[in-house]
Amino acid sequence: MRGLAAFGFLVLCLPLFVLAAPLVLVLTWWDDYQAGTLRREFARQWGSTGARGLLVYSNSPHWQQYVEEQWLPRVGNRLVVVNWSARATWAREHPLEARIFRRFAGPREFNPLAVIFLPRGRHATFRRWIQAIRTRDIAGMLAPSPRDVRVIRFWQPFRDFKHGKERALRVAEAELFAAINGDSLPVGG
């Protein structure tokens, strides 16, 4: 009886899925298009300097000194650095960086944060779709999107670091420096 109910539910919902699939594809395409536009604008503005992404941090006593002493000398010109504490001036001084931050940071643990634009190969969306089919990832099949932007969040690692737990910060730092150096990155971050 339970199997019959599940089959009936599937039969009733199938037309909804069929009707919703084109909408999902269009919305995914639009999202990828907007992200690609930001990526191209970033490359146009900062590509000649060798920048690969954006680093956002603030004047917090929990990480300001650490970021300025440990990261900024190593980052050099590979990241565009903006200060969250000076965000009132972003519209005038850093409009592109502000748009990138708003697009990729999200509402949680957004400071400190790095947005790294990874090298994008040809036909990345198609390869992502094929990968979704192989792994039976339904969402990936319906909305294939290349994973060519890496967002690295440091808020929680710094919180752990403040309590004497270094591991999360070291892992996040390794991911950051691997990304800006063009090294291969572990999947899933």
N, C-alpha and C positions, 0 to 999 in steps of 0.2 A: 504494500500500500504506500509506504514511504517513497519508494522508487518511482511509483506512478505519479505521486504528487510532485516530485522533483522534475520528472519529465514534462509534466503539464506546465509547471512554472517556466521551464526552459523554452517550451513552445510558445508561451505567452510573451516572454521577454525577448525572444529572438528578433522579432520585427523592430523592437526598440533599439537593440544593438545595431542592427543593419542601418537604421535611420541615423543613429548617433555617430557611427564610424566616420562618415565624411566630415562631420562637424569637428570631431576630435582631430582628424588629419589636418583640416584647415587651421584650427587653433594651434596645433603643434608647429605647422609650417610657419605661421605668423610669429610665434615665439622664437623659433630658430632664425627667422629673418631679422627680427629686432636684435637678437644677440649678435648675429653676423654683422649687422650694421654698426653696432658698437665696436665690435672687433676690428672692422675695417677702418673706422674713424680713429681708433687707438693706434693702429698700425700706421696710418697716414700721419698722425701727429707725432708719435713717439718712436716709430720703427727705425728711423735713421739713428737714433741714440742707442739702440740695442735694448730698449725696455721691453720686457715680456709680460708686464702686468702692473698691478697696483698694490701698494701696501698702505693700509690705514691703521693708525694707532692714535693714542691720545696722551694727554699730559697726566695720566694716572700715575700715582706713586707706586702702583703695583708692577708697572712694566715700562714706563717712559725711559728711565735710565738704562734699563737692560736693553731695550730695543735700540736706543741711540748708541750705546757702547758696543753691543755684541752683533747687531744685525746690520745697521746702516753702513758700517765700513765694508762688510762683506757683500752687501747688496749692490753698492755702487750705482751705476746707471741702469741696471737691469730691471729695477722696479721704480715706478713713479710713486713717490711717498707723499701722502697727504695726512694732515693732522685732524682728527675728529674734533678736537677741542676748538679748532678754528673753522668749523663747518659753516658758520655764518658768512664767511667770505667765499665759500665754494662756488656759489652761483656766478660770482664775478671772476674769481681767480682760477677755478678748476671746474668749469661746467661739464666737460666730458668725463672727468674722473668722478664727479658727483653722480652722473647718470649711470656710469658703470657700477659704482657702489650701490646705488638704489636697485639696480637690476639684479645684481648677483648676491648681495649681502643678506637679504631676507631680514626677518624681524627678531632673530635670536642670535646671541653670541656674535655680534658683528664688529666687535672692537676688542682687541686688535684682530685684523683679518687681512688675508692676501687673496687677490684674484689674479690667477696666472692664466694667460692665454697659451695653451699648448699648441704645438705644431699640428696643423690640420692637413691630413692627407686628402688626396682626391677621392671622391665618392664616399666620404666618411658616413653620410647618412645611410647610403645603401648598405655599406658594410655593417653598420649598427643594426639594420633591419635583418640582415642575414644572420647575424649573431643572435638576435632575439628569437628567430625561428629555431635555430639550433638548440638554444637553451630553454625553449618553450616559454618565453617571457611574453605573455599576452599584451601587457602594456607597451612593451618595446616593439611588438609587431604592429600594434595600432598606431603608435606615435614614436617612430624611430627618430632618435636625436643623437648626433655625434657628441661624445663626451670630450670636448676640446677646451673646456674651461675648468680649471681646478680652483675651488674655493677652499682655503685653509683657514680654519677658525682657531684662534689662540686664547679666547677668553677662559674656557675651562682648563686648558693646560696651564695657564698662568695662575689660575685659582688653586689648582693642585700643587703647583710649584711653591706658592706662598705657604702651603701646609707641609712642605718638605718632600713632596712627591715629584721627582724630576722627570720620570719616564715619559709622560704624555707630552711635555714640552719638548723633550729631545726628539721624539718621533715626529712631532709637527714641524720642528725646525729642520730635521733631515728632509722631510717632504718639501718644504719651502726651498731649501738650497738645491735639492735635486731638480726641482721644477725650473728654477731660474738658470741653472747650469745646463739644462737640456738633457739631463740624465733620464733614464727610464724610470717610471714611477710605478709603485704598486697599485693594483686595481682596487677600487673601492673607497677612495678617500674623498 
